[in-house]
Amino acid sequence: MDIGELLTRDAIVTRGGASSKRQALNMVADVAAPILGIDHTRVLEALMEREALGSTGLGGGVAAPHARLEGLDRVTGVFVRLDHPVEFDAVDDRPVDLMFALFAPPGAGAEHLRALAAVSRLLRSSELREQLRHARTTDAINALFVRERPVQAA
């Protein structure tokens, strides 16, 4: 799965201010709501409901919050880099400063899981995490997620 297809430039925040997990998820909902065309409160509630089942903190300062929402027709991503890490109950107990959120239609079971696995696999790279932390612009972050595709001969 190509992560670049899940993420648009307007779904990337390079400087997010939050002092708690809820505020961080609220920021994700702020970014996601207009992109998804879904009410902010619904987006935040869906993220909080999923988080109540268990933390989406993957370790290494990364979280992958995700939710299924009625009204979507495809899996969509949002990336937020926080100015300061927040406690997130991550598996390694480290605070989180990089969040790649995924939103999927209720019926996108396999596609949602593939996207979640791809994000998790990609963000396991300590080199990529450091590049994301030091990227200065939205375009630089976007470029880190977009894979170059080989040109196919006719």
N, C-alpha and C positions, 0 to 999 in steps of 0.2 A: 504494500500500500504506500502511495506517495503522500507523505505528510503535507507537502506543499499544496496538494489539492484540497485539503481540509481547512486551510488557513488563508485568509486574505489579509492584505496590508492593514485594512481598517480593523482587523481583529487582533492586532498586536499593540500592547501597551509596554513602553520601555521604562516608564517610571511610575510605579504605583505606590501610593502611600496607604499603609494599613498597619494597625497595631494588634490585630487579633485575627484568628482564623475566620471568624464571621465577617469581619470587615474585608478581608482578602476575597472571600467568596462573593460578597456584595459587589466588589469591584469587578469581578468576573461577570456577574450578572449585569452590571452597568454597561459593560462592553458588548455582551452577548445579546441583550434584549433587542436593540434596534437592528442588529444584523439578522437575528432570527425572526424578527417581526412578532415577538411574543412579549407579553407584559413582564416587566422587571421582577415583580413580586412572584410570578409563577416560576421564573427562571431560578430565583434565589431559593424559593421553597423546594424546588426539585433538587437543587444542589445540596441543601441542608438535609433533606430526607435521605439522600444517598450517603451523605457523610455520617449520618446517625447509625448507619449499618456497619460502619468501620471506616477508619481514616483512609483517604486516598493519597496520603503522603508516602511516596515511593522510596524515600531515602536520598541522600546526597543533596538535600536542599530542594528537592523536586516534589511536586504534587500533580496528580492527574485527576482533578475532580471531574465527574461526569454525571449526566442525567439523560433520561429519555423524556421527550416532550411531545405531546400531541401537536399537530400542525406543522411539523417538519417533514421535508421530503428527502433529506439526505443528512449524513453525518457532517457536522460542522465543528471547527475548532476555534479556540480563543487562547492566545498566549499572553500572560501577564508576568512581567518581571517587577518584583517589589523592590523598593529602595532599601528596605530593612527586612530581614527574615522575621517570620512570625511562627510561633509554636503551632504545630499542625498535627500532633500525635503521630508523626511519621514512624515507620518501622524501625528506623535507626535513632529515633528521638531527637534528630537534628531539626532545627527550624527550617522553614521553607521560604525561598525567595523566587523560585521559578515555578509557574503554574501553567500547565497546558490542559485546558478544559475541553471536553468533548460533549457534544449534544447530538442526540440521535432520535429518529422517530421510534415509537414503541415497537414497530415490527422489524427493525433493523438489527436483529440479534447478532447474526454472524458478522455483519459489516461493522457493527459497533465494537464487537470483541476484537476484530482484526485491527481496527483503528487504535483501540486501547493498547493492544499488544505492540503495535508499531511505535506508538508514542513512548511506551515504557522502554522498549528496546533501544530506541534512539537516544533517550535521555539517560540511559545507563552509562553513556560515554562521558567520562570526567572531562575529556578534552572539549567536547561539544558544550557541556555545561559551563565551563570557563569561558568559552567563546561567546556564549549567550549572555553571560554576566558582564562581559566587556564590550559587547557590540554597542555602538553609540546611536544607531538610528534604526527605525522600523525596517528600512530596506536591508540593512545589514543582518538583522535578525531573520527577516524573511528569506534572505539568501542562504542562511545556514540551514533552513528547513527544506528548501527547494533542491531537489536532486536534479542534476543535469541528465537529460535523457539522450541516449545515443540516437543520431540521425539514422533513420532506416533508408536503405537504398530502394529505389523504385523498381 
